[in-house]
Amino acid sequence: MSTYQRKTPLKNDCAIEKALHVISGKWKPAILSTLLQHNLRLKDIQQGLPEASKRALTQQLGEMLNDGLIQKKDFDVYPKRTEYSITPLGSKLVTVFESLTEFGENL
């Protein structure tokens, strides 16, 4: 699976386009809405989204890490344990997701 490449450059002067760019993705809204409630390990995310492949989830998690929406903590235990959580920047999405939920319920 290759990484999606935009055909047109991102308009840095358009805040809405920049915001949509970082939260757009097949699984990102579902992952973010869950991480806004509590921290998760990859296997927990996979259980919540069984139709998503591990590769797709890992890719989207990596993109959100790069965009600063989530953070990853590796625990020094055996077997290896990694947990994903929302960052302060990502937590600003709470009101956005609440508004989107309300909008979706009224459709």
Secondary structure, DSSP 8 states (H G I E B T S, - for coil): ------SS---TT-HHHHHHHHH-SSSHHHHHHHHTTS-B-HHHHHHH-TTS-HHHHHHHHHHHHHTTSEEEEEES-SS-EEEEEE-HHHHTTHHHHHHHHHHHHT-
